[in-house]
Amino acid sequence: MQTREIATHLAEAARDFPWLGPITAEGLMGLIRAELGYEDALDVFHPYGGHAARALGPCLILHVVSGNTPHAGLQSLIRGLLLGAHNWVKVPTGGLPEVVRFREQLPFELARRVTISEELHGDWLDQADAVIVFGRDETVEHFRKRVRADQRFLPHAHRISFGVVFDDPGFTSVADAARSASLYNQQGCLSPHLYYVDPKIAREYAERLAGAMADFEKENPRGPVSLAEQSEIAALRKDFAFRAAVNQSEPPALWESPGSTAWTVLYDPEPQFMASCLNRVIYVKPLPEDLPRAVIRVYKHLSTVGIHPATPENADRVVLTGASRICPIGQMQFPPLTWHHDAQPVLLPLIHWVDFETE
């Protein structure tokens, strides 16, 4: 099966998963062109320097995916299939129905290249040509120590994201900010933990964001969380309420869902980056003059910075924060197919090149 035919089938299967973002055959072929130079680089030889070269994908890819962000696992599987590989998918205990449903949408020739298991079979890691891991830092390190030098290893450990509102007198970005902070219960690497906002409007922005979070919750309920997670949110709210009561000079502020822990907005005047406890708990802070210094503690873990307005000038203002992706706030959860995941190409590290020198 040629690459374009594979791309067409993958795009058709992805139509039932709109939360993956727009996946089209042309988009997939564009990804191949962007990273490999030619859209049929996997099918035929092409000129390369003074000779020719052809790209080959791995025979076997092991994907170790996490349960809190099924879209990342599916994107990885799509890329593996696009490269013509057979794909072993280790899903969390309890399964990942989205992966199973996606395989069911594929034609037989592609579906048989996908094997799904809740257990890591004993020979999977040894036989895989490439290993792609999504998970906590501890999970990534566990596999890093076990892969061999001849195996390709693509780790995707824990990452953190945030947003910056440089200017928004009409508060037009509030609905997008609420949506980005609420999708996937804020569990993904692309989910913002906080928003830095123009100091002149930061507190009012937090109040309006609370209203938008409430509106989003009505249409898209958060769903159940554990007792431990509920207790953590309740303790954080209590701490913030106490700080607001004792700090009269520049007090923090709290907005919360009545009678539940469904959403929480915390206005905090302190500039240092603060990680959220997740499950739709979002901080709003005044934008400091030295933003890279304010987020220095998470420099090595940053993924995405959503900005408003999304202008080249504003992108330049956040490029030194350590993030590998800058985008409009409303697009934080929907990266393009061609994004450099964790600052790296997504196809090229898996490729084996074959050179051909003519007489």
RAMOPE-V969025 format. One record per residue. N is the residue number from 1. SS is DSSP state (~ for helix, > for strand, _ for the rest). PSI is psi in degrees with one decimal (NA if undefined). BURIAL is b if it has 9 or more other C-alpha atoms within 8 Angstrom, else e. Layout:
n:N ss:SS psi:PSI burial:BURIAL
n:N ss:SS psi:PSI burial:BURIAL
This chain:
n:1 ss:_ psi:123.8 burial:e
n:2 ss:_ psi:161.4 burial:e
n:3 ss:~ psi:-44.3 burial:b
n:4 ss:~ psi:-37.4 burial:b
n:5 ss:~ psi:-40.9 burial:e
n:6 ss:~ psi:-45.9 burial:b
n:7 ss:~ psi:-39.3 burial:b
n:8 ss:~ psi:-44.7 burial:b
n:9 ss:~ psi:-40.3 burial:b
n:10 ss:~ psi:-40.9 burial:b
n:11 ss:~ psi:-38.9 burial:b
n:12 ss:~ psi:-41.1 burial:e
n:13 ss:~ psi:-33.5 burial:b
n:14 ss:~ psi:-13.4 burial:b
n:15 ss:_ psi:-28.6 burial:e
n:16 ss:_ psi:3.4 burial:e
n:17 ss:_ psi:69.9 burial:e
n:18 ss:~ psi:-24.8 burial:e
n:19 ss:~ psi:-7.7 burial:e
n:20 ss:~ psi:-13.5 burial:b
n:21 ss:_ psi:175.8 burial:b
n:22 ss:_ psi:110.5 burial:e
n:23 ss:_ psi:113.5 burial:b
n:24 ss:_ psi:162.5 burial:b
n:25 ss:~ psi:-41.6 burial:b
n:26 ss:~ psi:-36.7 burial:e
n:27 ss:~ psi:-41.2 burial:b
n:28 ss:~ psi:-40.5 burial:b
n:29 ss:~ psi:-34.1 burial:b
n:30 ss:~ psi:-36.1 burial:b
n:31 ss:~ psi:-43.6 burial:b
n:32 ss:~ psi:-44.3 burial:b
n:33 ss:~ psi:-41.7 burial:b
n:34 ss:~ psi:-38.4 burial:b
n:35 ss:~ psi:-31.6 burial:b
n:36 ss:~ psi:-5.5 burial:b
n:37 ss:_ psi:-38.3 burial:e
n:38 ss:_ psi:143.6 burial:b
n:39 ss:_ psi:-22.4 burial:b
n:40 ss:_ psi:28.9 burial:e
n:41 ss:_ psi:-23.6 burial:b
n:42 ss:_ psi:-6.0 burial:b
n:43 ss:_ psi:-33.7 burial:b
n:44 ss:_ psi:166.4 burial:e
n:45 ss:_ psi:146.8 burial:b
n:46 ss:> psi:154.2 burial:b
n:47 ss:> psi:137.8 burial:e
n:48 ss:> psi:107.3 burial:e
n:49 ss:_ psi:-127.8 burial:e
n:50 ss:_ psi:9.5 burial:e
n:51 ss:> psi:-149.4 burial:b
n:52 ss:> psi:159.4 burial:b
n:53 ss:> psi:150.8 burial:b
n:54 ss:> psi:141.8 burial:b
n:55 ss:> psi:137.6 burial:b
n:56 ss:> psi:133.9 burial:b
n:57 ss:_ psi:169.2 burial:b
n:58 ss:_ psi:151.5 burial:b
n:59 ss:_ psi:-43.5 burial:b
n:60 ss:> psi:127.6 burial:b
n:61 ss:> psi:130.6 burial:b
n:62 ss:> psi:118.5 burial:b
n:63 ss:> psi:120.8 burial:b
n:64 ss:> psi:108.6 burial:b
n:65 ss:_ psi:154.8 burial:b
n:66 ss:_ psi:160.5 burial:b
n:67 ss:_ psi:-21.8 burial:e
n:68 ss:_ psi:-16.4 burial:e
n:69 ss:_ psi:75.3 burial:b
n:70 ss:~ psi:-25.0 burial:b
n:71 ss:~ psi:-35.2 burial:e
n:72 ss:~ psi:-41.3 burial:e
n:73 ss:~ psi:-41.1 burial:b
n:74 ss:~ psi:-39.7 burial:b
n:75 ss:~ psi:-40.2 burial:b
n:76 ss:~ psi:-42.2 burial:b
n:77 ss:~ psi:-43.0 burial:b
n:78 ss:~ psi:-43.2 burial:b
n:79 ss:~ psi:-37.7 burial:b
n:80 ss:~ psi:-42.1 burial:b
n:81 ss:~ psi:-37.6 burial:b
n:82 ss:~ psi:-32.2 burial:b
n:83 ss:_ psi:-1.7 burial:b
n:84 ss:_ psi:13.3 burial:b
n:85 ss:_ psi:157.7 burial:b
n:86 ss:> psi:141.1 burial:b
n:87 ss:> psi:118.4 burial:b
n:88 ss:> psi:124.6 burial:b
n:89 ss:> psi:109.7 burial:b
n:90 ss:> psi:110.0 burial:b
n:91 ss:_ psi:163.1 burial:b
n:92 ss:_ psi:162.7 burial:b
n:93 ss:_ psi:131.0 burial:e
n:94 ss:_ psi:-10.7 burial:e
n:95 ss:_ psi:174.6 burial:e
n:96 ss:_ psi:89.6 burial:b
n:97 ss:~ psi:-26.4 burial:e
n:98 ss:~ psi:-37.6 burial:e
n:99 ss:~ psi:-41.3 burial:b
n:100 ss:~ psi:-45.1 burial:b
n:101 ss:~ psi:-37.7 burial:e
n:102 ss:~ psi:-43.6 burial:b
n:103 ss:~ psi:-36.3 burial:b
n:104 ss:~ psi:-22.2 burial:e
n:105 ss:_ psi:-8.2 burial:e
n:106 ss:_ psi:150.9 burial:b
n:107 ss:_ psi:159.6 burial:e
n:108 ss:~ psi:-42.3 burial:e
n:109 ss:~ psi:-31.3 burial:e
n:110 ss:~ psi:-38.0 burial:b
n:111 ss:~ psi:-34.7 burial:b
n:112 ss:_ psi:-8.0 burial:e
n:113 ss:_ psi:8.2 burial:b
n:114 ss:> psi:119.4 burial:b
n:115 ss:> psi:126.5 burial:e
n:116 ss:> psi:135.6 burial:b
n:117 ss:> psi:145.7 burial:b
n:118 ss:_ psi:-12.3 burial:b
n:119 ss:_ psi:146.7 burial:e
n:120 ss:_ psi:102.8 burial:e
n:121 ss:_ psi:149.4 burial:e
n:122 ss:_ psi:-33.3 burial:e
n:123 ss:_ psi:-4.8 burial:e
n:124 ss:~ psi:-50.1 burial:b
n:125 ss:~ psi:-36.5 burial:b
n:126 ss:~ psi:-37.1 burial:e
n:127 ss:~ psi:-18.2 burial:e
n:128 ss:_ psi:137.3 burial:b
n:129 ss:_ psi:-29.5 burial:b
n:130 ss:> psi:145.2 burial:b
n:131 ss:> psi:122.5 burial:b
n:132 ss:> psi:123.1 burial:b
n:133 ss:> psi:129.1 burial:b
n:134 ss:> psi:132.0 burial:b
n:135 ss:_ psi:-167.6 burial:b
n:136 ss:_ psi:163.5 burial:e
n:137 ss:~ psi:-37.3 burial:e
n:138 ss:~ psi:-38.1 burial:e
n:139 ss:~ psi:-44.7 burial:b
n:140 ss:~ psi:-44.2 burial:b
n:141 ss:~ psi:-35.3 burial:e
n:142 ss:~ psi:-45.5 burial:e
n:143 ss:~ psi:-32.5 burial:b
n:144 ss:~ psi:-38.4 burial:b
n:145 ss:_ psi:-17.1 burial:e
n:146 ss:_ psi:-18.5 burial:e
n:147 ss:_ psi:151.8 burial:b
n:148 ss:_ psi:166.2 burial:e
n:149 ss:_ psi:-27.4 burial:e
n:150 ss:_ psi:-0.9 burial:e
n:151 ss:_ psi:140.0 burial:b
n:152 ss:> psi:134.9 burial:b
n:153 ss:> psi:118.7 burial:b
n:154 ss:> psi:100.4 burial:b
n:155 ss:> psi:141.0 burial:b
n:156 ss:> psi:88.1 burial:b
n:157 ss:_ psi:-172.0 burial:b
n:158 ss:_ psi:131.8 burial:b
n:159 ss:_ psi:159.6 burial:b
n:160 ss:> psi:145.4 burial:b
n:161 ss:> psi:160.5 burial:b
n:162 ss:> psi:172.7 burial:b
n:163 ss:> psi:158.4 burial:b
n:164 ss:> psi:125.0 burial:b
n:165 ss:> psi:102.8 burial:b
n:166 ss:_ psi:-36.1 burial:b
n:167 ss:_ psi:125.1 burial:e
n:168 ss:_ psi:69.4 burial:b
n:169 ss:_ psi:-25.3 burial:e
n:170 ss:_ psi:1.1 burial:e
n:171 ss:_ psi:38.8 burial:e
n:172 ss:_ psi:-15.8 burial:e
n:173 ss:_ psi:-3.1 burial:b
n:174 ss:~ psi:-44.9 burial:b
n:175 ss:~ psi:-41.9 burial:b
n:176 ss:~ psi:-38.5 burial:b
n:177 ss:~ psi:-41.0 burial:b
n:178 ss:~ psi:-41.4 burial:b
n:179 ss:~ psi:-45.8 burial:b
n:180 ss:~ psi:-33.6 burial:b
n:181 ss:~ psi:-12.8 burial:b
n:182 ss:~ psi:-28.8 burial:b
n:183 ss:~ psi:143.3 burial:b
n:184 ss:~ psi:26.9 burial:e
n:185 ss:~ psi:27.8 burial:b
n:186 ss:~ psi:20.6 burial:b
n:187 ss:_ psi:-18.3 burial:b
n:188 ss:_ psi:164.9 burial:e
n:189 ss:_ psi:-21.5 burial:b
n:190 ss:_ psi:-0.9 burial:b
n:191 ss:_ psi:127.3 burial:b
n:192 ss:> psi:140.1 burial:b
n:193 ss:> psi:-28.4 burial:b
n:194 ss:> psi:165.9 burial:b
n:195 ss:> psi:126.7 burial:b
n:196 ss:> psi:130.8 burial:b
n:197 ss:> psi:145.8 burial:b
n:198 ss:_ psi:121.2 burial:b
n:199 ss:_ psi:-29.3 burial:b
n:200 ss:_ psi:-24.8 burial:e
n:201 ss:_ psi:6.5 burial:b
n:202 ss:~ psi:-48.3 burial:b
n:203 ss:~ psi:-43.3 burial:b
n:204 ss:~ psi:-34.6 burial:e
n:205 ss:~ psi:-42.3 burial:b
n:206 ss:~ psi:-42.6 burial:b
n:207 ss:~ psi:-42.8 burial:b
n:208 ss:~ psi:-34.5 burial:b
n:209 ss:~ psi:-37.6 burial:b
n:210 ss:~ psi:-43.6 burial:b
n:211 ss:~ psi:-40.2 burial:e
n:212 ss:~ psi:-35.2 burial:b
n:213 ss:~ psi:-40.3 burial:b
n:214 ss:~ psi:-41.6 burial:b
n:215 ss:~ psi:-42.1 burial:e
n:216 ss:~ psi:-37.8 burial:b
n:217 ss:~ psi:-36.6 burial:b
n:218 ss:~ psi:-40.3 burial:e
n:219 ss:~ psi:-24.7 burial:e
n:220 ss:_ psi:77.9 burial:e
n:221 ss:_ psi:143.3 burial:e
n:222 ss:_ psi:-38.4 burial:b
n:223 ss:_ psi:176.1 burial:e
n:224 ss:_ psi:146.3 burial:e
n:225 ss:_ psi:164.4 burial:e
n:226 ss:_ psi:163.1 burial:e
n:227 ss:~ psi:-36.8 burial:e
n:228 ss:~ psi:-40.2 burial:e
n:229 ss:~ psi:-40.6 burial:e
n:230 ss:~ psi:-41.0 burial:b
n:231 ss:~ psi:-37.2 burial:e
n:232 ss:~ psi:-42.1 burial:b
n:233 ss:~ psi:-43.2 burial:b
n:234 ss:~ psi:-40.3 burial:b
n:235 ss:~ psi:-39.6 burial:e
n:236 ss:~ psi:-42.2 burial:e
n:237 ss:~ psi:-43.8 burial:b
n:238 ss:~ psi:-41.9 burial:e
n:239 ss:~ psi:-41.6 burial:e
n:240 ss:~ psi:-38.9 burial:b
n:241 ss:~ psi:-38.4 burial:b
n:242 ss:~ psi:-43.8 burial:e
n:243 ss:~ psi:-39.4 burial:b
n:244 ss:~ psi:-32.9 burial:b
n:245 ss:~ psi:-33.0 burial:e
n:246 ss:~ psi:-18.8 burial:e
n:247 ss:_ psi:102.1 burial:b
n:248 ss:_ psi:-18.1 burial:e
n:249 ss:_ psi:-53.1 burial:e
n:250 ss:_ psi:74.5 burial:e
n:251 ss:_ psi:147.5 burial:b
n:252 ss:_ psi:172.5 burial:b
n:253 ss:> psi:154.6 burial:b
n:254 ss:> psi:133.4 burial:b
n:255 ss:> psi:134.5 burial:b
n:256 ss:> psi:154.6 burial:b
n:257 ss:_ psi:129.1 burial:b
n:258 ss:_ psi:129.1 burial:e
n:259 ss:_ psi:9.6 burial:e
n:260 ss:_ psi:174.6 burial:e
n:261 ss:_ psi:26.4 burial:b
n:262 ss:_ psi:-37.6 burial:b
n:263 ss:_ psi:153.0 burial:b
n:264 ss:> psi:132.5 burial:b
n:265 ss:> psi:127.5 burial:b
n:266 ss:> psi:115.3 burial:b
n:267 ss:> psi:122.2 burial:b
n:268 ss:_ psi:117.8 burial:b
n:269 ss:_ psi:-13.2 burial:b
n:270 ss:_ psi:134.1 burial:e
n:271 ss:_ psi:-22.8 burial:b
n:272 ss:_ psi:145.5 burial:e
n:273 ss:_ psi:137.4 burial:b
n:274 ss:_ psi:121.8 burial:e
n:275 ss:_ psi:138.3 burial:e
n:276 ss:_ psi:157.1 burial:b
n:277 ss:_ psi:4.0 burial:e
n:278 ss:_ psi:-167.8 burial:b
n:279 ss:_ psi:45.9 burial:b
n:280 ss:_ psi:42.5 burial:b
n:281 ss:> psi:115.4 burial:b
n:282 ss:> psi:135.3 burial:b
n:283 ss:> psi:148.6 burial:b
n:284 ss:> psi:126.8 burial:b
n:285 ss:> psi:148.1 burial:b
n:286 ss:> psi:138.4 burial:b
n:287 ss:_ psi:119.4 burial:b
n:288 ss:_ psi:161.4 burial:e
n:289 ss:_ psi:-37.8 burial:e
n:290 ss:_ psi:83.9 burial:e
n:291 ss:~ psi:-44.9 burial:b
n:292 ss:~ psi:-37.4 burial:b
n:293 ss:~ psi:-37.4 burial:e
n:294 ss:~ psi:-28.6 burial:b
n:295 ss:_ psi:16.3 burial:b
n:296 ss:~ psi:-31.0 burial:e
n:297 ss:~ psi:-21.4 burial:e
n:298 ss:~ psi:18.6 burial:b
n:299 ss:~ psi:-45.4 burial:b
n:300 ss:~ psi:-8.4 burial:e
n:301 ss:~ psi:4.0 burial:b
n:302 ss:> psi:141.1 burial:b
n:303 ss:> psi:-72.8 burial:b
n:304 ss:> psi:141.1 burial:b
n:305 ss:> psi:116.8 burial:b
n:306 ss:> psi:134.6 burial:b
n:307 ss:> psi:153.7 burial:b
n:308 ss:> psi:128.1 burial:b
n:309 ss:_ psi:151.9 burial:b
n:310 ss:_ psi:75.8 burial:b
n:311 ss:_ psi:156.9 burial:e
n:312 ss:~ psi:-35.9 burial:e
n:313 ss:~ psi:-42.2 burial:e
n:314 ss:~ psi:-33.0 burial:b
n:315 ss:~ psi:-39.5 burial:b
n:316 ss:~ psi:-29.0 burial:e
n:317 ss:~ psi:-17.3 burial:e
n:318 ss:~ psi:0.4 burial:b
n:319 ss:~ psi:-22.2 burial:b
n:320 ss:~ psi:9.8 burial:e
n:321 ss:~ psi:-18.6 burial:b
n:322 ss:_ psi:-6.6 burial:b
n:323 ss:_ psi:151.0 burial:b
n:324 ss:_ psi:-3.3 burial:b
n:325 ss:> psi:134.7 burial:b
n:326 ss:> psi:132.5 burial:b
n:327 ss:> psi:168.5 burial:b
n:328 ss:> psi:148.3 burial:b
n:329 ss:~ psi:-37.9 burial:b
n:330 ss:~ psi:-11.7 burial:b
n:331 ss:~ psi:9.1 burial:b
n:332 ss:_ psi:-38.5 burial:b
n:333 ss:_ psi:1.8 burial:b
n:334 ss:_ psi:72.6 burial:e
n:335 ss:_ psi:149.8 burial:e
n:336 ss:_ psi:161.4 burial:e
n:337 ss:_ psi:-29.8 burial:e
n:338 ss:_ psi:7.9 burial:e
n:339 ss:_ psi:150.3 burial:e
n:340 ss:_ psi:94.8 burial:b
n:341 ss:~ psi:122.3 burial:e
n:342 ss:~ psi:39.4 burial:e
n:343 ss:~ psi:13.9 burial:e
n:344 ss:_ psi:151.5 burial:e
n:345 ss:_ psi:156.0 burial:b
n:346 ss:_ psi:-19.4 burial:b
n:347 ss:_ psi:-45.1 burial:b
n:348 ss:~ psi:-41.3 burial:e
n:349 ss:~ psi:-15.0 burial:e
n:350 ss:~ psi:-6.1 burial:b
n:351 ss:_ psi:141.0 burial:b
n:352 ss:> psi:122.2 burial:e
n:353 ss:> psi:138.3 burial:e
n:354 ss:> psi:121.2 burial:e
n:355 ss:> psi:143.8 burial:e
n:356 ss:> psi:120.1 burial:e
n:357 ss:_ psi:117.4 burial:e
n:358 ss:_ psi:165.3 burial:e
n:359 ss:_ psi:NA burial:e
